[in-house]
Amino acid sequence: MIHIYKFFLLLFNLPAIIKGAKIGKNSLLAPGYDIIGVNLSRLKIGDNVLIGRNACIGSTFGQGQIIIDDGTNIGRNCQIQSLQKIHIGKKCLISYGVSLIDHDHLLTDPKISPMDGLLTTPKPILINDNCFIGAHSFILKGVTLGEHCVVGANSVVTMSFPKNSIIAGNPAKLIKKI
Ligand SMILES: CC(C)(COP(=O)(O)OP(=O)(O)OC[C@H]1O[C@@H](n2cnc3c(N)ncnc32)[C@H](O)[C@@H]1OP(=O)(O)O)[C@@H](O)C(=O)NCCC(=O)NCCS
């Protein structure tokens, strides 16, 4: 039975492994994740990690590092795009439809279209251990969340917060401390 389980883990993870991802023990990238044109050589997933269906995870220009530590669970339809570094700590619960992107399109020059593909300088994102990120939230470049932070559903997190903060809204503001 365990052999069949491990066979399916390998089967589902294989396209990502071929693309260079390092995936730990008992971890699963569920089917439907992006692989065409995506560079996964800088993706490192720890042990006992679950990433739900239809994940869109990529290293922009093959430069950005993505680290997901042991025991973290990420829901369906996540967007994780790194040009520099995105690090999600241990045993975090990231709900469905959450985006983490450490850079932006260059939007400040009226002569340059967003379609020209120029990007701003990236700033790393760090989500420390045991955080909960509510459904459909967006974590913007440069954000650090301390351990055990909670992000309310549909929040846009534009700045960093210390450990044990419960934040929510657009832009996310502190609503309580744990
Ligand atoms: C953030 C959250 C955990 C807070 O829950 P709570 O501690 O029970 O908070 P309360 O309901 O007491 O709300 C406190 C205040 O924050 C506001 N608030 C709560 N959640 C909010 C959200 N997601 N966005 C904006 N404001 C929010 C409330 O309106 C309230 O404001 P007020 O004091 O002005 O009345 C919860 O509201 C939430 O968003 N949970 C995530 C749900 C989710 O994504 N589930 C997916 C499961 S995998």
The ligand as an ORCA input file, in Angstrom:
! r2SCAN-3c Opt
* xyz 0 1
  C      -8.749     37.152     10.226
  C      -9.714     36.219     10.950
  C      -8.973     34.925     11.337
  C     -10.144     36.968     12.202
  O     -11.108     36.250     12.889
  P     -11.581     36.803     14.335
  O     -10.421     36.843     15.275
  O     -12.756     35.985     14.720
  O     -11.931     38.327     14.011
  P     -13.291     39.094     14.211
  O     -14.378     38.447     13.438
  O     -13.461     39.315     15.684
  O     -12.979     40.483     13.486
  C     -12.176     41.499     14.075
  C     -12.212     42.716     13.159
  O     -11.490     42.420     11.963
  C     -12.324     42.559     10.804
  N     -11.994     41.457      9.907
  C     -11.984     40.141     10.174
  N     -11.612     39.435      9.101
  C     -11.382     40.337      8.119
  C     -10.976     40.201      6.772
  N     -10.706     39.024      6.244
  N     -10.837     41.334      6.049
  C     -11.091     42.557      6.596
  N     -11.478     42.733      7.889
  C     -11.629     41.635      8.630
  C     -13.741     42.429     11.354
  O     -14.651     43.093     10.501
  C     -13.618     43.096     12.696
  O     -13.608     44.508     12.497
  P     -14.258     45.513     13.591
  O     -13.464     45.289     14.857
  O     -14.072     46.863     12.978
  O     -15.682     45.072     13.733
  C     -10.934     35.802     10.062
  O     -11.848     36.893      9.967
  C     -10.544     35.390      8.672
  O     -10.453     36.173      7.708
  N     -10.257     34.055      8.539
  C      -9.765     33.453      7.325
  C     -10.860     32.600      6.626
  C     -10.264     31.773      5.521
  O      -9.560     32.251      4.668
  N     -10.528     30.486      5.582
  C      -9.956     29.542      4.654
  C      -9.822     28.222      5.366
  S      -8.544     27.190      4.703
*
